[in-house]
Structures are given as C-alpha cells and as structure tokens.
Amino acid sequence: MADIFSLDGLTEAAKRTVRTFAQALASFLGVGSGLAGVDWKVALGAAGGAALLSFLHAVSGDVSGGSGASGRHAVT
C-alpha cells in the first residue's frame, strides 16, 4: 500500500474502509431475516465501528507485523 499521507494511500485506505463497512452491514442480513428484520441502528453502528477500526488499522501502518499503509511486512 502507498504512503497513507499520499493521495494513493488515502484512496486505498478509503477503499478498505468502504469494503469493511459493506461487509459488516451485509453480515446483519442473515439467512431468512430480510431487510425488515434488521435493527438498522445496531447494524449501522456496528458497521460504522468496523469501518473506523479498519481505517485506523490502515493509518497505523499495522505495526503488529502485517502489511498496512507503510507497506512493512513481517520477517519470519
């Protein structure tokens, strides 16, 4: 991933954030519940929280050893 402070880095972080939001929101549309059975306040809150964590993870550069905004990789 590109440097987070560049346009490419911000674009990649935004894409990741949107994907995470959509995935978390989709998880609330479980089999058989349908759109009417979803508590939208809870679903949107959880998806928003997941998106925020995803963005912060991208910005942090993932110092835990994976690849993040900084492009660092763990050496094992």
C-alpha atoms as one frame of an Amber mdcrd trajectory, in Angstrom:
protein
   0.000   0.000   0.000   1.167   3.526  -0.694   2.145   6.022   1.994  -1.065
   6.971   3.844  -0.273  10.665   3.514  -0.301  10.490  -0.284  -3.402  10.543
  -2.476  -2.883   6.879  -3.377  -2.570   5.928   0.271  -5.737   7.761   1.253
  -7.584   6.219  -1.685  -6.518   2.721  -0.653  -7.480   3.363   2.980 -10.877
   4.706   1.874 -11.497   1.644  -0.329 -10.624  -0.650   2.547 -12.907   1.285
   4.888 -15.870   1.158   2.499 -15.365  -2.577   1.876 -15.277  -3.256   5.609
 -18.421  -1.178   6.177 -20.284  -3.062   3.451 -19.144  -6.461   4.720 -20.138
  -5.691   8.294 -23.521  -4.357   7.190 -24.113  -7.400   4.996 -23.458  -9.665
   7.964 -26.664  -8.365   9.535 -28.692  -9.585   6.584 -28.528 -13.150   7.770
 -30.280 -16.005   6.070 -34.031 -15.501   6.230 -34.098 -12.237   8.208 -34.561
  -9.950   5.201 -34.446  -6.171   5.209 -37.449  -5.750   7.515 -35.973  -7.915
  10.266 -32.792  -5.886  10.708 -32.317  -3.488  13.622 -30.807  -0.744  11.464
 -29.462   1.356  14.342 -27.450  -1.593  15.614 -26.396  -2.702  12.120 -25.229
   0.767  11.050 -23.481   1.346  14.375 -21.597  -1.935  14.172 -20.682  -1.374
  10.517 -19.513   2.160  11.309 -17.385   0.894  14.185 -15.830  -1.776  11.995
 -15.122   0.815   9.290 -13.469   3.136  11.811 -11.247   0.339  13.104 -10.348
  -0.629   9.543  -9.343   2.945   8.710  -7.302   3.302  11.887  -5.598  -0.002
  11.111  -4.681   1.270   7.637  -3.382   4.565   9.026  -1.375   2.897  11.782
   0.779   1.012   9.316  -0.024  -2.265  11.078   2.953  -2.348  13.402   1.924
  -5.852  14.516   3.758  -7.383  11.579   1.297  -7.499   8.683   1.202  -5.127
   5.758  -0.526  -1.793   6.234  -0.245   1.747   4.958   3.501   1.741   5.480
   3.976  -1.380   3.398   6.060  -3.093   6.093   5.973  -6.866   6.210   6.915
  -9.246   8.979  10.195 -11.070   8.544   9.968 -14.600   9.873
